């Protein structure tokens, strides 16, 4: 008698030893046959797809699970029955189904035919698709007149390359944080409901017919990289994960701000997991942070000849969508919600400053409706207002001071964990943590880190958090015990960072937060004893490089070019001329990618996510302007009638409003903003320290180390030259025009910006 499939562990991925990871595709004229087997090839399952129905997808899963003998007997029977249908033929090996898609003609099946291992999370391997194949499902000819449209739809759809920046695991829910995976209690939770699973739409039909859930892999889009580092002679493994939301997903100028359901553009959750580099770690830690577009109705019109188009504010009446956004964040992460807003305060031509002022009003409006302990905590800081002569390290140190304060309020996840028998320690760790919480009578207060919308909000005043019960009160600060804590600690709340695009400045700020968090994590793991971290430490440089790679990856996805890494480049000692030249060409690349490629890229995303479904006789996706945000992007866009959705009413700023752009308002309701301007006071933080502030940066002798900023300033100042343009001396750069050299040294390209 056939054995029954073992059900997954609640809150975890599929059972480790029973996971099905290898599949084979066979065919005859009537059907596709998919055969899946587990790691030791002791269990087999079969899925059949009808090929005789040209416009329908008929999928049948055999409810039985077969052993090897039963499987061989069944295959022989299928072969005999297939002789009248052209035989039983092997097609390909594969490692999971991406999904099924239909445009105007037949259904197509998308398979992962090669995979690469890119890391593992405590024994659970994480893969990226390395190669994929597409198969037409029906074997009969499909007669329809729109073959040109069908080919064009397929070319658009293929612009989403799942072999780049997508990843998955068979046995670990990579769409959820480590804390949530260990504390998850939602027995009926469907991981495909996660906002971070991008093939939810493509797999809906299959998952409705095949109940075992072994055939598809939930694909997460964003960033995944795992590295081994050393600090103070102790080795550790750091995993940096970026999870991009599929809600309101798209490209830079075609997805801005918030939609009517509170979803924001460029929404990315970042997780930093740290553990000892040993086979069975005894301590683990992770920290979450968030980036996302400014949650207001606003847009910019793409213009090939204007790289900085005007910002158009929508009518944000009552800030209802903004409030919905922060409710989503509270549901996912708990409180406090800390906002780090890095957009400009003063500009010659108001652009970002308009959004800044409106965002301030929105936060004040929302906070007026909330009790003090639940209010949004905010800091508005224009990083461009630092003195032009000050080195980049000062920005990093100030950002680190902000990060330290934020970390004291949200805490981070840390726990000692017991030794576990077998290859999968997570169920043992999960049981240990749940018992600890139960012993503290706080079982309902610690499900933070959920990446789905089904998470219950964390309770207040938990004894298991790393901060006291009044941490969420505005202005409150509690020190985190960082030296070898005995009890588990849990993150409760989130730091939300944004600039105008949530790419360049945001990535620098996220690195600073990641560095502060890393030193806390290493202290908790018992790997370092030093109370200070120098920004010139090798591990600080390693982490900077890792965040730079992540920043470039996320920027290419949303903005079309690598991130602007001016501060990182300065830390490496690159010359001002080289930095400005790189920045210039990245600006050009990003602008032309936005102007020329984004419309097709947005159409491809809408097809992949099911936000647009082609129908015969209806407008094609390239005939529709998708530069206007749909009102409900987390629902399937209209099949036909909502193809050109309504948008919030545009609001063009009046002269009177422009005149008040520099009005004064409170920049923060929790942070001492005097630290952000002028000379830095003596460093009092037990974590962040850099002797390079206000002094030349040290060099350790490594050719890749940071050069002396003081020396660089002299060599690049152009004091010995006589070239002058618009009353200012120019740097020496033979072969380049005066206008270009003026831009390099004075941050303004005449006639272009």
N, C-alpha and C positions, 0 to 999 in steps of 0.2 A: 504494500500500500504506500502511496506517495506520502512523503513527509511534508509537514506544513512549514511555511517560511517563518523564521524567528523574527519577532517584531522588534523595531528599534527601541533602544533605551530612551525613556522620556527625557527630553531636553538635550539629547545628544544626537550624533549622526547614526547611521545604520550600524548594527552589531559588527564589531571589528573583524571577527573571524568568519562571519557569514556574509560579508559584503560582496556583491557581484560587481566585478570590475573588468571582466573580459567577455567579449561578445563576438558572435559570428553571424554574418548575413548570408542566407541562401535564398534561392528563388526558383520558382517555376512560372509558367505562364499565368497561373491563377493567383499566386500569393507570393509575398515576401515572408520568409521565416527568420526570426531572430532568436538566437539561442544564447542564453547567458549562463555563466558559471561562476562559482565563488573561487576563492584563492587556491584552495587545495583540490578543486575540481571534484568535490564530493556531492554537490548539488547542482541541478540544472533546471532552468525554466525556459518556456517557449512562448513567443509572441508571434501572432500571425496578422499580416496586413493584406487585405483584399486588393488585387490589382485589376479587377475586371470592372470596377465602378469608376468611370472617368472623372467624375466631379465630386465624389464623396470620399471620405476617409473612414474606412471600416476597419477597426482594430479589435482583435480578440486576444485576450491573454488566457492561456491555459492555467486554471487555478491550482493545478498540482505542481509539486516540486519533486523532481526525479533524481534518483541516485544514478551512478554511472551505468549500471546494467540496464535499468529501465530506460535510460536515455538512449542507449544504443539500439534497443529494441524498437523504440518509437521512431528513430531516424530511419531505420530499415523499412518500417511500414510507410513512412512518408515518401521514401524513394520509390517504392513500388506504386504508390498511388499517383506519383508524379510522371510516370512514363507516358501516359496519354497527353500530358500537358508540357511536353518538351523536356522532360527530365528534371532532376533535382540538382541545381548547380550552385557551387560556392561562389560568392561575390566578393566579400572582403571581411577581414577582421576589423573590429572597431572597439572603442572604449566608452561609448555612451552616445545617446541621442541628444542632439542640440534641440531639435524640434521639427515641426512641420510648418510650411508656409504655402499659401495659395494667393495668386494674384488674379488674373482673369482666366487662366486656363487650369491645368491640373495641379494637384498637390505635389510639393517637393519635400523630400526627406533629407535632413542634414545630420551627418554623423561625424564624430571625432574619430579619425582613423590613426592618428599618432598623437602621443602626449609626451610632455617633458616634465620631469619632477623639478619643482622650483623651491621646495622646502618641506618641512614637516613640523607640525605643532604637537609636541609630546607624543610622537610615534604615529600621528595621523598625517599621511602624506598629502601634500598639496601639489596639484598639477596645473599646467597650462596646456590648452590645445595646441599641438604643433602642426597638425595637418587635418584638414576636413575634406569631406566629399559630399556632393549633392546628387541625389537620385530622384528621377521622375517616378512617382508611385505607380500610376496606371500603366499596364502593358499594352492596352489598346490605344489606338491613335485618338488624339483629342482634336476635334475639328472646331476651330473658332477663328474669327476674322481678325482679331487684334493681336497678331503675332508680333508686330513691331512694338506695340505697347508692352507685351509680355516680356520681350527681350530687354526693353528699357527698364522695366520694373526690376528685373533680375540684376541688371548692372547697378542700379541704385542700391538694392538690397545688399549686394556683394561689397559695397563700400564699408560695411561694418565687418571688419576683419577680426573674427573671434580668436585668431592666433596671436593677436596683439592685445595685451593688457587685460585679458580675461583669465580667470583662474577658477579652480573647483577642487573639491575633495569628496571622496566617496564616504568617508567615515567621520568627518568633522564638519560642523556647520560654519563655514568660513564667512557666511553672511551675518554672523552674530559674534559679539565680543566674547572673550574668554570668560569674563565674569558672568555673562548671561548664560553661556553654555554650561558652566558649572552649577549655576543656581536655578536653571530653567525648571519650571514646574508646570508648563502648559502642555498637558498630555495630548491634546488634539491639534496642536499648532502645526500649521503647514508652512514649511520653510519657504515655499514658493510665494507665499504672501509677503515675504520680506520686500522692503523697498529697494533692496540691493541685488535682487535676483533678476537678471536682465532677460532670461529666456522664459519667464513666466507665461507670456502670451503664446509663444511658440510651442509650449508643451501642454497647454490646457486640455486639448482634445485627448491626447495620449493619457494624461494623468486621470482623466475622467473615465477612461476605459480600463486602464491597467492599474489595479489597486495596490500591487506590491511595491511600486515606487522605485524599482531597481533599474529601470531602463534609461531614465534621463539623469542628467547631472545639472544641478543648479549653478549657473554661471554668474559669477560676480565680476563686475567691471571696475577697474580702477588701478590699483597698484599692489604688488606683493613682492617683498624682497626680504631675504633672511641672510644675516651675516654673523660671523663669529669675530668677537673683539676681545681685547684684554684691557683690564684696568688694575693698576697696582699689582701686576703679576697674576691676577686671577682671570680666567677665561669665562666668557659668558656668550650666550646666543641672543641676538636682538632681531626681532621680527617686526617689520614696519608694514602695515596694511592700510591701504586706502580703499574705501568702499564708496562708489559713486551711486547716488540714488537714480532710479529709473523714472521717478516722478518729476515732471517738468524738465525733462532731460533735453539737451540740445547744445547749440553752438552759441558763441559769445554774444553776437548782436541779435540773434533770433530768440534767445531765452535770457531775459533779464528780470531781476526782481522776484516778485511773488505772484502766484496765481490765486484765483478766488477760493481755493481750498486750503491755502496756507502753505503750499509747496513752493520752495525757492529753487532758482536756477543754480547750477554748479554746486549742488549739495553733496559734500563728501565727508564721511566719517573716517577719522584716522585713529588707528590703534597701534600702540607700541608695547610689544610683549617682550619681557626680559626674563631669562632663566639661566641657571648655572649650566655650563657646557659639560654636563656629565650625563651618562645614560639614564639615571634615575634622579632627577633633581628633587631636592627637598624643600625648595622655596621657589615660588613663582610670583610674577607681578605683571600688571598691564595698566595702561592709562589710555583714556579716550579724549579726543578733542574734535572740534567740528568747524567746518568752513561752509559758507553759503552766501548767496547774493543778498544784498540789502533787501529786507522783506517789505518792500513798498511796490506800488504800481509805477513802473518807470520803464523807459525804452530808449533806444537810439536807432536812427535810421542808417542803414549801411550806405556808405558813399565811397565810390572808388577814388574820388579825388580829395576826400577829407578824412584823414586818419583819426581825427578826434571829433566825431559828430556831436552835435548838441544833445544834451540829456533832456528828455521829455518826461515830465512828471505826470502821472495819472492822478485822477481825483481819489485821494485816499480818505474818503469820508468815514470817520469813525475808526479808521485803522482796523477794521474787522479782520481782513486777511492777515495783517501783521500779528494780531492777537492769536489767530488760529495757528500761525507758524510757531509761536512760542509755546502754545499748548501742545503741539506735536513734539517739540523738544522736551518739554517737561514730562510728557508721557514716555518718551524714549530714555531719558537720562535722569529724571528727577530734578530737584532744585539744590543749590542755586543755579540759575542760568546767568553766566557772566559774558557780557558782550564787549569785545575789543574791536572798536571801529577805527580803522586806520586811514579813512579817506581825508582829503585835503580840507583845511579850514578856510584858507584865503587863496584866491586866484585872481589873476588879471581879468580873465573872462570866466565868470562863475559857471562851473560845471559840477564837479564833485561836491563843492561847498553847498550847492542847492540840495543835494541828497542828504548831506550831513545835517543840515538844519531841519529838514523834514523828518529824518530818522530820530533826531533829538525830540521833536514834538510827539512822534509816535510813541517813543518809550515813556515820556512823561505822561501821555494820555493813558497808557496801559497801567503804569505804576499807580496812578491815581485811583484805579479801580481795585487795587490789590492791597492786602494787609502788608505791613513792612517786611515781615519775615519771608514773604513770597514774591517780593518785588524783583524786577529785573535789575541786576547789577551791571553797570556800564562804565566804560572808559572810552572817550573819544580823544584820539591822539593823532595829530598830523605829523607823521615821521619826517616829512619834508621840511618841517620847521626847525630842524637842528641846524646849527651853524654850518655853512658850506665847508668851512675849513676843518670841521671835526671829523675824526676818523670813523669808519663804519663800526668799529668795535664799541663805540659809545652807544650806538643804536642797539646793538645786541645786548649790552649790559643793561640798558634801560628796559628793553623787552624782557630780559630775564628777571628783573625785579618785579615786573607786572606778572610774569608767569609764576614766580614764587608765591606772590600774594594769592593768585587764582588757585594754585594747587592747595594752599592751606584751606581753602573754602570747599573745594570739590573732593579732596582726597584722591586716592588711587587704589586700585585693587592689589592686595598682597596677601599671601598666605603661606605658612609652612604647610607642607602636605605629607601625608604618610607614604611609606613605601607601598608599592602595588605589585602584586604577582601578575604575570602575564604581560602581553604586549601593549595593553591599553590601560593607562593609569587613571583616565578621566572619570570613569564611574566611581572608583574608590575615592578620588579627591572630592567629587561632587557629594558623595554621601557624608564625608567628613565635614565639609562646609555646612551642609544642611543641618547636620547634628549640632554643630556649633551655634548656628542661628537659632535652632529650636531651643537649645539650652539657655539662650539669652532671651527667650520669649519674644523674638522679633521676626518670626517666620514670614510675615507678610510685608516686611519693610525692605527687603533686599533683593529685588529682581532687576536692579539697574543694569544698563548696558544692553537692553533689548533693542534689536534692530528691526522690530516689526511694530505694527500699530496695535498689537494685541497686548502689549505690556501694561500691567497695572502700575500706577504711579507709586513711587517710593514713599513710604511714610516719613514722618518727621521724627527727629529726636532719637535716632537709632543708636544703640550702645555699640554696635559693631562698626560704625563708620569711623574714619580716621579723625574726624573732627567732632566737636561737642554739638549738643543738640541745637544750639542757637547759632550755628555757623551760617545758616541761610539768612540770618537777619542782616539787613544792609549795614555795612560798616564793621561787622564783627569779624574778628580774625583769631584763629586758634593755631598754635604751633602743632605741626605734625610730629609725632615721635618717629624719628627716622632710623634710630640705631637699634637694629635687631629686634623689632617688635615681636612679641610672642603671639598675640591674638591676630586673627585675620582682620584685614581692613578692606573696606569696600568703597568704590567711587560712587558718589551721590551728587549729581550735578554735572555741568559741562562748561567748558570755555568755548565760546563761539567767536571766531575771528572772521573779519571781512575787510577787504579794501574795495576798490571799484569793480574789479574783475574776480577777486578772490583767488588770485594766482601768484603775483610777484611779492608784494609786501606781506600778504597773508602767509606765504610759504616761509619767509624769514621769521615771522612771529611764531609760526608753528614749530620751527626748528628751535627757537629759544625756549619755548614751553617744553618741547621734547627733551632738550638738554637738562633743564631743571628737573624734570620728572625722572630722567635717567639716573641722575645722581641720587635722588631719593630712592629709586628702585634698587640701585646697587648697594646703598647703605642698608636697606631693608634685607637684601639677600646676603648681607655679611661679606660682600666682596671688596668693599673699600672702607677705609677708616678716616681718610682725609675729610675734614669738614668743609673744605673749599674745592671748587673746581675751577681751574684756569681755562680760559677759552683757547689757550694754546696747547692744552693737553692733547695727546694723540687721539684719545677717544672722543674728544670734542670735535676734532677735525674729521674723524671718521663719520660721526653722526651728521655733521654738516654736509658731507658729501652724499650721504644716504638721503637726507631730506632734499638736497638739490636734485638728485635723480628723480625722486618722487614728484617734486615741483615741476620739473621738465615734462614728465609723463602726463600729469594732470593738465598742464598748460596746453600740451599738444591736443589733448582730447577736447578741450573746451575752447581754447583760443587759437589753435592752428600753428603755434610755434613753441619753442622752448621758452621757459620762464625768463624774465629779466632777473639776472642774478648779480646785480651790481655790488651788493654788500658782500656776498660770498666771494666774488672775484677780488674785491679789495682785500679781504682777509687772506687771500692767497698771494697777495703782493703783486697782482697784475697792474700794469701802468694805467694811468687815467686814460690815455689815448686808446689803449687796447680795449679797456672796459667800455668806453663810449662808442667805439667802433662796433663792438659786438652788440651793444644795446641798439644801435641804429639799425643794423641789418636784421635783428630780431623784430624790431618794430615794423620794418618794411615787410618781412615775411608774414607776420601776424596780420597786418592790414590787408594785404592782397589775398591771403587765405580767407579772411572774413568776407571780403568783397566778392571773390570769385568762386569760392568752394562751399561756403556755408549753406547756401540754399539746398544744394544736392545732399550735403551731409545731414542737414536737418530732415530732409525727406527720407533719407535712409534710416535715420533713428526712428522716425514716426512709423515706418513700415516694420522695422524689427520689433518694436515694442507694441505693435498693434494699435497705435493711435490713429492710424488711417488704414482702412481696408478697401482696396480697389473693387469697383463694381462696374460691369459692362454698361455702357451708355451714360455713365456719370463722369464728372470732371476727373481727369487724372491728377495725381498728386503734384506734378510739375506745373499744372495749370492753376494751382492754388497758392496764394501767398501765405506761407506759414511764419512770416516774420511777426505776426501778431499772436500773442500767447493765448492758447485756448483756456477757457475758464476752468476746466476740470481735466488737467493733464494726467492725473492718476487714474482716470477712467478712460475706456476706449473712446477715442474721438469718434465723431459721427461716422457712421458707415457712409452716409451720403449728405444728410441735411445740415450737419454741423461742420462742414469742411472749412467754412470761413467763419469761425466763431466770433462772437462779440468780444469787445475789449473794454476795459475801463476807459472812461472818457479822458481824453488828453487834456493836459493843463499846461498852457504856455505861461511862463513866468512873466509877471508884469515888471515895469520899471520900479515901482514902489517896493516890490519884493526884493529886487536886486539891490536896492539901496540898503536893505537891512541884512545883507549877507554876512556882515562882520559883527553882528550883534553878539554880545557876550551871554554865555549860559554856562551852567555847571558842566564841567567836562567829565566828572566822575562822581558817583555816589558811594564809592568804597575805597578809592585809591588816592594816595597823596600825590597829586599831579606836579608838585614842585620838583619832584625827582626827575621829571621828564624834560626840564628846561634848565639851561645854564650849566654850571659846573656840577659834576656829580658829588654828592656828599660822601664821606667815608663809608666804605662798604660794611654793612652790618649783617648782611644775609649770611647764614651759616652754610649756604650752598654755593652761591655764585660769587666769584671773585676774579678779577683780571687786573694784574699790575700794569697792563698795557694802556689802561684808560688815561688819557691826557699825557701819555708818554709814548715814545716810539715802541712799536711792537718788537718783541725779542725775536731773534732768529736762532734756531737750534742747530743750524748748519746743514739741514736738509735742503736740497735744491727746490723742494716743493713747499718749503715753509714760507710764512708770511714775511715779506721784506719790511724793512723799517719804514713806517709811514712818514716819519719825519724826513728821512732821506729822500723818499719818493717825492715828497712835496717840493723839495728844492730842485730835484732834477727835472721835474715836469712843469715848474712854474713859468718857464720861459723868460725869466728875469734878464737873461743875457741877450735876448733877441730884441730887435727893434720893430718887428711886425706889429702893426696896430690896426684894429678894425672896430669901427663904431666907438672909438675912444678907449678900447680895451686891448691890452697886449694879447698876442696869440701864442699858442704853443708852437714849437718847432715841429713841423711835419711836412717835409719837402714832397711836392707832388700833389698836395691836397689844396683845395680852394680855401680862400680866407673865410668864406661863409661856413664851410664844413668845420674848419678849425675853431671858429667862434662857437659853434654848437658844442663841439667836444669839450671845450673848457668852460662854457657858460650855460650849458644845459638848455639851449634854445636854438633850433635850426630855423633861420629866417626864411620866410616864404613857404614853410612846410607846416609848422605848427601854428 
